[in-house]
Amino acid sequence: MNRRTLLHATTALGAATLTAGAATRADAAVSAAPGRDRPLRVHVVLFDGVEELDFTAPYEVFSASGYFADREVEVRYVTLDGPRTVEAAYGTRLRVDHGWAPKEADLLVVPGGGYARREDPGVWAEIRRGSLPRALAAAARPGLTVSALCTGVMLLSAAGLTSGRPCTTHHRARADLERQGGVLKNARVVDDGDLVTAGGVTSGLDLALWLVRRELGADAAVGLEEMLEYEARGTVWAARDSR
């Protein structure tokens, strides 16, 4: 039996008990939003030098979320250069089977990595190369939420997507983000509608759990927290018109 299937089977009853009656009116409104009859398509963007936990944590959360929601969830790793092997910050090698296709996504997740070492692969190298920031800038469209965590937010900044927008990033990059026009918020997750950002490394869990709550409802988020044995932490700043 699949590990997650087993975990879902053993926790679903408990999750249902915990969340009975807990959904707010806002959660109910999200559940009734249009487009819920098709899968939620999540693309996690990878590049050489990406931080391992930055991309694995959101991937885990979104991949398991379908077990706790009525809506199907499709999650894939993508690279701008097409299918290839990516080498992450600590040497992990990962074969990515999907290329850049933001028109096929409802949600992009951009991790960070390598920001402290400008000469190494990572965010700085991608900013210098320019291709990924340009692709992110061109990807923006109605119906697509662009999200990022840690120093992946700096790739969005290089794309011009955070200028004049509420946002956050890893604490060591906050000054850079503000100098580049981002409107910093003292929160772990900042939701400005089609732009959602989060702080450093472990906040990828909180980013993904928030987006699951927003897109799939409170029951799914609470069920995931129980399965993962992790409680979402920190402040979420959300614009009034974030949906």
PAZAPA-4460 file (N, C-alpha, C; in steps of 0.05 Angstrom, whole numbers, plus 32768, in hexadecimal, padded with zeros to 4 digits):
% residues 243
    n_x    n_y    n_z   ca_x   ca_y   ca_z    c_x    c_y    c_z   seq   type   mol
   8011   7FE8   8000   8000   8000   8000   8011   8019   8000     1      M     A
   800A   802D   7FF0   8018   8046   7FEF   8019   8053   800B     2      N     A
   8031   805E   8012   8035   8069   802C   8021   807F   8033     3      R     A
   801C   8091   8020   800A   80A7   8025   7FED   809C   8027     4      R     A
   7FE6   8088   8016   7FCC   807C   8017   7FC6   8071   8033     5      T     A
   7FDB   8063   803E   7FD8   8057   8059   7FD4   806D   806D     6      L     A
   7FE5   8082   806C   7FE3   8097   807F   7FC8   80A5   807D     7      L     A
   7FBF   80A9   8064   7FA5   80B6   8061   7F8F   80A5   806D     8      H     A
   7F90   808B   8069   7F7B   8079   8073   7F7A   8079   8092     9      A     A
   7F92   807C   809E   7F93   807B   80BC   7F8D   8096   80C9    10      T     A
   7F8F   80AC   80B9   7F8B   80C6   80C5   7F72   80D5   80BC    11      T     A
   7F65   80CA   80A8   7F4E   80D9   809D   7F38   80DC   80B1    12      A     A
   7F32   80C7   80C1   7F1D   80C9   80D5   7F23   80DF   80E9    13      L     A
   7F3C   80DE   80F3   7F44   80F2   8107   7F43   810E   80FB    14      G     A
   7F4C   8111   80E3   7F4C   812C   80D6   7F30   8136   80D3    15      A     A
   7F1E   8124   80CB   7F02   812C   80C8   7EF6   8135   80E2    16      A     A
   7EFD   8127   80F8   7EF3   812E   8112   7EFD   8149   811B    17      T     A
   7F17   814E   8116   7F24   8167   811E   7F18   817F   810F    18      L     A
   7F11   817A   80F7   7F09   8191   80E6   7EEB   8195   80E3    19      T     A
   7EDB   8183   80EF   7EBE   8185   80EC   7EB5   81A0   80F7    20      A     A
   7EA8   81AF   80E6   7E9D   81C9   80EE   7EB1   81DF   80F0    21      G     A
   7ECB   81D9   80E9   7EE0   81ED   80EC   7EE3   8200   80D5    22      A     A
   7ED9   81F8   80BE   7EDD   8209   80A6   7ECE   8224   80A9    23      A     A
   7EDC   8239   80A2   7ED0   8254   80A4   7EC0   825A   808B    24      T     A
   7EB1   8270   808C   7EA2   8278   8074   7EB5   827C   805C    25      R     A
   7ECD   8287   8062   7EE0   828B   804C   7EE8   8270   8040    26      A     A
   7EED   825C   8051   7EF4   8241   8046   7EDD   8236   8035    27      D     A
   7EC4   823A   803E   7EAE   8231   802F   7EAC   823F   8014    28      A     A
   7EB2   8259   8014   7EB1   8267   7FFB   7EC7   825D   7FE7    29      A     A
   7EDE   8257   7FF2   7EF4   824C   7FE1   7EEB   8231   7FD5    30      V     A
   7EDE   8220   7FE5   7ED6   8206   7FDC   7EC1   8208   7FC5    31      S     A
   7EB2   821E   7FC5   7E9D   8222   7FB1   7EA7   8231   7F98    32      A     A
   7EC1   8238   7F98   7ECB   8248   7F82   7ECB   8238   7F68    33      A     A
   7EC9   8246   7F51   7EC8   8239   7F38   7EE2   822A   7F31    34      P     A
   7EE1   8216   7F1F   7EF9   8208   7F17   7F01   81F1   7F29    35      G     A
   7EF1   81EB   7F3D   7EF8   81D7   7F50   7EF2   81BB   7F46    36      R     A
   7EE6   81B9   7F2E   7EE0   819F   7F23   7EF8   8193   7F13    37      D     A
   7F0E   81A1   7F12   7F26   8197   7F04   7F3D   8197   7F18    38      R     A
   7F53   8188   7F12   7F69   8187   7F25   7F76   81A2   7F2A    39      P     A
   7F80   81A5   7F42   7F92   81BB   7F49   7FAE   81B4   7F3F    40      L     A
   7FB9   81C4   7F2D   7FD2   81BD   7F20   7FE8   81CE   7F2C    41      R     A
   7FFB   81C0   7F39   8011   81CE   7F47   802B   81C7   7F3A    42      V     A
   803A   81DB   7F32   8055   81D7   7F26   806A   81E3   7F39    43      H     A
   807C   81D2   7F42   8092   81DA   7F53   80AB   81DE   7F42    44      V     A
   80B5   81F6   7F41   80CB   81FD   7F2E   80E6   81F7   7F3A    45      V     A
   80F6   81E8   7F2B   8111   81E0   7F34   8126   81EC   7F23    46      L     A
   813E   81EF   7F2F   8156   81F9   7F21   816E   81EF   7F30    47      F     A
   8185   81EE   7F24   819D   81E5   7F32   81A3   81F7   7F49    48      D     A
   81AA   81EB   7F60   81B0   81FA   7F78   8198   81FF   7F8A    49      G     A
   8180   81F5   7F82   8168   81F8   7F92   816B   81EA   7FAD    50      V     A
   8160   81F6   7FC2   8162   81EA   7FDD   814F   81D2   7FDF    51      E     A
   815A   81BC   7FEA   814A   81A3   7FEA   8130   81A6   7FF9    52      E     A
   8130   81B1   8011   8117   81B3   8021   8104   81C7   8014    53      L     A
   810F   81DB   8007   80FD   81EE   7FFA   80EA   81E2   7FE5    54      D     A
   80F4   81CD   7FD7   80E2   81C2   7FC3   80D5   81A8   7FCC    55      F     A
   80E1   8199   7FDE   80D4   8180   7FE6   80BD   8184   7FF9    56      T     A
   80BE   8198   800A   80A9   819D   801E   808E   81A4   800F    57      A     A
   808E   81B9   7FFE   8075   81BE   7FF0   806C   81A7   7FDE    58      P     A
   807E   8199   7FD2   8077   8182   7FC1   8069   816D   7FD2    59      Y     A
   8073   8167   7FE9   8067   8153   7FFB   804A   815C   8003    60      E     A
   8048   8175   800B   802E   817F   8014   8019   817D   7FFD    61      V     A
   8020   8188   7FE6   800C   8188   7FD0   8007   816C   7FC6    62      F     A
   801B   815B   7FC5   8017   8140   7FBC   8004   8130   7FCE    63      S     A
   8005   8135   7FE8   7FF4   8127   7FFA   7FD9   8134   7FFE    64      A     A
   7FD6   814C   7FF4   7FBD   815B   7FFA   7FA5   814F   7FED    65      S     A
   7FA9   8142   7FD6   7F92   8136   7FC9   7F84   8120   7FD9    66      G     A
   7F92   8115   7FED   7F85   8101   7FFE   7F72   810D   8012    67      Y     A
   7F73   8127   8015   7F63   8134   8029   7F4F   8148   801D    68      F     A
   7F4C   8147   8002   7F3A   815A   7FF5   7F2B   814B   7FDF    69      A     A
   7F14   8157   7FD8   7F04   814B   7FC2   7F10   8151   7FA7    70      D     A
   7F20   8166   7FA6   7F2C   816E   7F8C   7F46   815F   7F87    71      R     A
   7F4B   8156   7F6F   7F64   8149   7F68   7F7A   815E   7F67    72      E     A
   7F92   8156   7F6E   7FA9   8168   7F6E   7FBF   815B   7F5D    73      V     A
   7FCA   8169   7F49   7FE0   815F   7F39   7FF8   8170   7F3E    74      E     A
   800E   8163   7F47   8026   8171   7F4E   803D   8167   7F3D    75      V     A
   804D   817A   7F33   8064   8172   7F23   807C   8185   7F28    76      R     A
   8094   817A   7F26   80AC   818A   7F25   80B0   8193   7F08    77      Y     A
   80B8   81AC   7F03   80BD   81B5   7EE8   80D8   81C5   7EE8    78      V     A
   80E5   81C5   7ED1   80FC   81D6   7ECD   80F8   81E7   7EB4    79      T     A
   8105   81FE   7EB4   8102   820F   7E9C   810F   8203   7E84    80      L     A
   8124   81F2   7E88   8133   81E6   7E72   8128   81CC   7E68    81      D     A
   8110   81C4   7E72   8105   81AA   7E69   810F   8193   7E7A    82      G     A
   8106   817B   7E75   810E   8164   7E85   812C   8161   7E87    83      P     A
   8135   815F   7EA0   8152   815C   7EA4   8157   8155   7EC2    84      R     A
   8170   8150   7EC9   8177   814B   7EE5   8181   8165   7EF2    85      T     A
   8175   816B   7F08   817C   8183   7F18   818D   817A   7F2F    86      V     A
   81A2   818A   7F35   81B3   8185   7F4C   81AC   819B   7F61    87      E     A
   81A2   8192   7F78   819A   81A5   7F8D   81B1   81AF   7F9E    88      A     A
   81AC   81C0   7FB1   81C1   81CE   7FC0   81D4   81BB   7FCF    89      A     A
   81C9   81A5   7FD9   81DA   8193   7FE8   81E1   8179   7FD9    90      Y     A
   81DF   817B   7FBF   81E8   8165   7FAE   81D3   8151   7FA5    91      G     A
   81BA   8154   7FAF   81A5   8142   7FA6   81A0   8145   7F88    92      T     A
   819F   812F   7F7A   8199   812F   7F5D   817D   8125   7F59    93      R     A
   816E   8135   7F4A   8152   812E   7F46   814B   8130   7F28    94      L     A
   8140   811A   7F1D   8138   811A   7F01   811C   8128   7EFF    95      R     A
   811B   813D   7EF0   8102   814C   7EEC   80F8   8145   7ED0    96      V     A
   80DF   813B   7ECF   80D4   8131   7EB6   80C3   8145   7EA7    97      D     A
   80BE   815D   7EB2   80AC   8170   7EA6   80BA   818B   7EA1    98      H     A
   80B4   8197   7E8A   80BF   81B1   7E83   80AC   81C7   7E8C    99      G     A
   80B4   81DF   7E85   80A6   81F8   7E8D   808C   81F9   7E7E   100      W     A
   8076   81FB   7E8C   805B   81FC   7E80   8048   820B   7E92   101      A     A
   804C   8224   7E98   803B   8232   7EAB   801E   8235   7EA3   102      P     A
   8019   8233   7E89   7FFD   8234   7E80   7FED   821B   7E89   103      K     A
   7FFC   8206   7E91   7FEF   81EE   7E9A   7FEE   81EC   7EB8   104      E     A
   7FF4   8202   7EC6   7FF5   8203   7EE3   7FE0   8216   7EEE   105      A     A
   7FD7   8210   7F06   7FC7   8223   7F16   7FD8   8230   7F2B   106      D     A
   7FEE   8223   7F32   7FFF   822D   7F47   801C   8226   7F41   107      L     A
   802D   823B   7F41   804A   8237   7F3F   8056   823A   7F5A   108      L     A
   8069   8229   7F61   8077   822B   7F7B   8095   822D   7F74   109      V     A
   80A1   8244   7F7C   80BD   8249   7F76   80CE   8247   7F90   110      V     A
   80DE   8232   7F93   80EF   8230   7FAB   8108   8242   7FA7   111      P     A
   8118   8243   7FBD   8131   8252   7FBC   8149   8240   7FBE   112      G     A
   8160   824C   7FC4   8179   823D   7FC8   8191   824B   7FBC   113      G     A
   81A8   824A   7FCA   81C0   8254   7FBF   81C3   8273   7FC0   114      G     A
   81B2   8280   7FD0   81B3   829D   7FD0   81CC   82A8   7FDF   115      Y     A
   81D6   8298   7FF2   81ED   82A2   8001   8208   829E   7FF2   116      A     A
   8207   828E   7FDC   8220   8288   7FCE   821C   8290   7FB1   117      R     A
   8223   82A9   7FAB   821D   82B5   7F91   822B   82A6   7F7A   118      R     A
   8242   829A   7F7F   8251   828D   7F6A   8247   8271   7F63   119      E     A
   8236   8265   7F75   822C   824A   7F71   8212   8249   7F63   120      D     A
   820A   8232   7F5A   81EE   822F   7F4E   81D9   8236   7F63   121      P     A
   81C3   8241   7F5A   81AE   8249   7F6C   81A0   8262   7F62   122      G     A
   8193   8270   7F74   8183   8288   7F6D   8194   829D   7F5F   123      V     A
   81AC   82A4   7F6A   81BC   82B9   7F5D   81C3   82B1   7F41   124      W     A
   81CB   8298   7F3D   81D2   828F   7F22   81BA   8291   7F0F   125      A     A
   81A2   828B   7F19   818A   828D   7F08   8183   82AA   7F02   126      E     A
   8188   82BC   7F16   8183   82D8   7F11   8197   82E3   7EFC   127      I     A
   81B0   82DB   7EFE   81C4   82E4   7EEA   81BD   82D9   7ECE   128      R     A
   81B5   82C0   7ECD   81AE   82B4   7EB3   8196   82C2   7EA7   129      R     A
   8183   82C9   7EB8   816C   82D9   7EAF   8154   82C9   7EA3   130      G     A
   8159   82B1   7E9B   8144   82A2   7E8D   812C   829C   7E9F   131      S     A
   8131   8293   7EB7   811B   828C   7EC9   810B   82A4   7ED2   132      L     A
   8118   82BA   7EDA   8108   82D2   7EE0   80F7   82DC   7EC9   133      P     A
   8102   82DB   7EB1   80F2   82E3   7E9A   80DA   82D1   7E95   134      R     A
   80DE   82B7   7E99   80C9   82A4   7E96   80B3   82A7   7EAB   135      A     A
   80BB   82AD   7EC4   80A8   82B2   7ED9   8098   82CB   7ED3   136      L     A
   80A5   82E0   7ECA   8097   82F9   7EC3   8082   82F4   7EAD   137      A     A
   808A   82E4   7E99   8078   82DE   7E83   8061   82CB   7E8A   138      A     A
   8065   82BC   7EA0   8051   82A8   7EA8   8038   82B4   7EB4   139      A     A
   803B   82CB   7EC0   8024   82D7   7ECF   800C   82DA   7EBD   140      A     A
   7FF5   82D1   7EC7   7FDC   82D3   7EB8   7FC5   82CF   7ECC   141      R     A
   7FAC   82D7   7EC5   7F95   82D2   7ED6   7F92   82B4   7EDA   142      P     A
   7F8C   82AC   7EF2   7F88   8290   7EF9   7FA1   8282   7F03   143      G     A
   7FB8   828E   7F01   7FD1   8282   7F0A   7FDA   8290   7F24   144      L     A
   7FDF   8280   7F38   7FEC   828B   7F51   8009   8284   7F50   145      T     A
   801A   8298   7F52   8037   8295   7F53   803F   8297   7F71   146      V     A
   804C   8282   7F7B   8055   8282   7F97   8072   827C   7F98   147      S     A
   807F   8284   7FAE   809B   827F   7FB1   80A1   827F   7FCF   148      A     A
   80B7   8271   7FD6   80BF   8271   7FF2   80DD   8275   7FF3   149      L     A
   80E6   827D   800B   8102   8282   8010   810D   8295   7FFB   150      C     A
   8126   8290   7FF1   8131   82A2   7FDD   8127   829E   7FC1   151      T     A
   8115   828B   7FBE   8107   8289   7FA4   80F7   82A2   7F9F   152      G     A
   80EF   82B0   7FB4   80E1   82CA   7FB1   80F2   82DE   7FA2   153      V     A
   810D   82DB   7FA5   811F   82EE   7F97   811E   82E9   7F79   154      M     A
   8117   82D1   7F70   8113   82CD   7F53   80FA   82DB   7F4A   155      L     A
   80E5   82DB   7F5B   80CD   82EB   7F54   80D3   8308   7F53   156      L     A
   80E5   8311   7F66   80EC   832D   7F66   80FB   8335   7F4D   157      S     A
   810E   8323   7F44   811C   8328   7F2C   810A   8329   7F13   158      A     A
   80F3   831B   7F16   80DF   831B   7F01   80CD   8333   7F02   159      A     A
   80D0   8343   7F16   80BE   835B   7F19   80A3   8355   7F25   160      G     A
   80A0   833D   7F30   8085   8334   7F3A   807F   833E   7F56   161      L     A
   8094   8345   7F66   808F   834E   7F81   8090   836C   7F85   162      T     A
   8096   837B   7F70   8098   8398   7F73   807D   83A4   7F7A   163      S     A
   807D   83B2   7F91   8064   83BF   7F9A   8050   83AC   7FA5   164      G     A
   8058   8393   7FAA   8045   837E   7FB4   804E   8375   7FD0   165      R     A
   803A   836F   7FE1   8041   8363   7FFB   804F   8348   7FF7   166      P     A
   8064   8343   8006   8074   832B   8002   8087   8327   801A   167      C     A
   8094   830F   801A   80A9   8309   802E   80BC   82F6   8021   168      T     A
   80D2   82F0   802F   80E6   82DD   8026   80F7   82D5   803D   169      T     A
   810C   82C6   8038   8120   82BE   804D   812B   82D7   805B   170      H     A
   812F   82D5   8075   8136   82EE   8084   8150   82FB   8079   171      H     A
   8162   82EB   806E   817B   82F7   8064   8178   8305   8049   172      R     A
   8161   8301   803D   815C   830E   8023   8147   8324   8024   173      A     A
   813C   8329   803C   8127   833C   803E   812F   8358   8036   174      R     A
   8147   8360   803E   8150   837B   8037   8152   837E   8019   175      A     A
   815D   8369   800B   815F   836A   7FEE   8143   836C   7FE1   176      D     A
   8131   835D   7FEC   8115   835D   7FE1   8109   8378   7FE3   177      L     A
   810D   8385   7FFA   8101   839F   7FFF   810E   83B4   7FED   178      E     A
   8129   83B2   7FE9   8137   83C5   7FD7   812D   83C3   7FBB   179      R     A
   8124   83AB   7FB4   811B   83A6   7F98   80FD   83AC   7F95   180      Q     A
   80F1   83B8   7FA9   80D5   83C1   7FA6   80C0   83B0   7FB3   181      G     A
   80C7   839A   7FC0   80B3   838A   7FCE   80A9   8398   7FE7   182      G     A
   8090   8395   7FED   8084   83A0   8005   8084   838B   801B   183      V     A
   8098   838B   802C   809D   8375   803F   8087   8375   8054   184      L     A
   807E   835D   805A   806B   8358   8070   8078   8345   8084   185      K     A
   8075   834A   809E   8081   833A   80B2   806F   8321   80B7   186      N     A
   8070   830F   80A5   805F   82F7   80A6   806E   82DF   809A   187      A     A
   8066   82C8   80A2   8073   82B0   8097   8069   82AA   807B   188      R     A
   804F   82AF   8076   8044   82AD   805B   8035   82C7   8055   189      V     A
   8038   82D1   803D   802B   82E9   8034   801B   82E2   801B   190      V     A
   8001   82E5   801D   7FEE   82DF   8007   7FE3   82F8   7FFC   191      D     A
   7FEC   82FF   7FE4   7FE1   8316   7FD6   7FD2   830D   7FBD   192      D     A
   7FC2   82F8   7FC0   7FB2   82EF   7FAA   7FC1   82DD   7F96   193      G     A
   7FC8   82E8   7F7F   7FD7   82D8   7F6C   7FF5   82D7   7F71   194      D     A
   7FFE   82E3   7F87   801A   82E3   7F90   801A   82DA   7FAD   195      L     A
   8027   82C4   7FB3   8029   82BA   7FCE   8046   82B3   7FD4   196      V     A
   8050   82BF   7FE9   806D   82BB   7FF0   806F   82B2   800D   197      T     A
   8087   82A6   8013   808B   829B   802E   80A9   829F   8035   198      A     A
   80AF   829C   804F   80C9   82A0   8059   80DC   8289   8052   199      G     A
   80F0   8284   8063   8105   8272   805C   8100   8255   8062   200      G     A
   810A   8244   8050   810D   8227   8052   80F4   8219   805C   201      V     A
   80F2   8215   8077   80DB   8205   8081   80C0   8212   807D   202      T     A
   80C0   822C   8076   80A6   8239   8071   8099   822F   8058   203      S     A
   80A7   821E   8048   809B   8211   8031   8083   8200   803A   204      G     A
   8085   81F4   8052   806F   81E4   805D   8057   81F7   8061   205      L     A
   805C   820E   806D   8046   8220   8074   803A   822D   805B   206      D     A
   804B   8233   8047   8041   823D   802D   802E   8229   8021   207      L     A
   8037   8210   801F   8026   81FC   8012   800D   81F6   8022   208      A     A
   800F   81F5   803D   7FF7   81F0   804D   7FE3   8207   804A   209      L     A
   7FED   8220   8049   7FDB   8236   8045   7FCD   8235   802A   210      W     A
   7FDC   822E   8015   7FD0   822D   7FFB   7FBD   8215   7FF9   211      L     A
   7FC3   81FF   8006   7FAF   81E9   8007   7F96   81F3   8015   212      V     A
   7F98   8201   802B   7F81   820B   8039   7F71   821E   8027   213      R     A
   7F7F   822F   8019   7F72   8243   8007   7F64   8235   7FF0   214      R     A
   7F72   8222   7FE3   7F67   8216   7FCB   7F56   81FD   7FCF   215      E     A
   7F5B   81EE   7FE5   7F4E   81D5   7FE9   7F3D   81D4   8003   216      L     A
   7F40   81E8   8014   7F30   81E9   802C   7F3E   81E2   8045   217      G     A
   7F32   81EA   805C   7F3F   81E6   8076   7F41   81C8   807D   218      A     A
   7F2E   81B8   8076   7F2F   819B   807D   7F49   818F   8071   219      D     A
   7F4F   8195   8058   7F67   818A   804B   7F80   8193   805A   220      A     A
   7F81   81AC   8061   7F99   81B6   806F   7F9D   81A9   808A   221      A     A
   7F88   81A6   8099   7F8A   819A   80B3   7F90   817C   80B1   222      V     A
   7F85   816F   809E   7F8B   8153   8099   7FA9   814F   8093   223      G     A
   7FB3   8161   8082   7FD0   8160   807B   7FE1   8165   8094   224      L     A
   7FDA   8178   80A4   7FEA   817E   80BC   7FEB   8165   80CE   225      E     A
   7FD5   8157   80D1   7FD5   813F   80E1   7FE7   8129   80D5   226      E     A
   7FE4   8125   80BB   7FF4   8111   80AE   8012   8117   80B0   227      M     A
   8019   8130   80AB   8035   8138   80AC   8040   813C   80C8   228      L     A
   802E   813C   80DC   8036   8142   80F8   8044   815D   80F9   229      E     A
   8038   8171   80EC   8043   818C   80EB   802B   819F   80EC   230      Y     A
   802E   81B3   80FE   8019   81C8   8100   8023   81E2   80F2   231      E     A
   8013   81EC   80E0   801A   8205   80D3   8020   821A   80E8   232      A     A
   8036   8229   80E3   803F   823C   80F7   8044   8258   80EA   233      R     A
   8045   826C   80FB   804A   8287   80F1   8031   8295   80E7   234      G     A
   8035   82AF   80E2   801F   82C0   80D9   801B   82BE   80BB   235      T     A
   8002   82BC   80B2   7FFC   82BF   8096   7FEF   82DA   8092   236      V     A
   7FFC   82EA   8081   7FF1   8304   8079   7FE2   8300   805F   237      W     A
   7FC9   8308   805F   7FB9   8304   8046   7FAA   831E   803F   238      A     A
   7FAC   8326   8026   7F9E   833D   801D   7F80   8337   801E   239      A     A
   7F70   834C   8022   7F53   8347   8023   7F48   833C   8009   240      R     A
   7F54   8344   7FF3   7F4A   833A   7FD9   7F5D   8325   7FCD   241      D     A
   7F69   8314   7FDF   7F7C   8300   7FD6   7F6F   82E9   7FC7   242      S     A
   7F55   82E7   7FC7   7F47   82D3   7FB7   7F36   82E1   7FA3   243      R     A
***
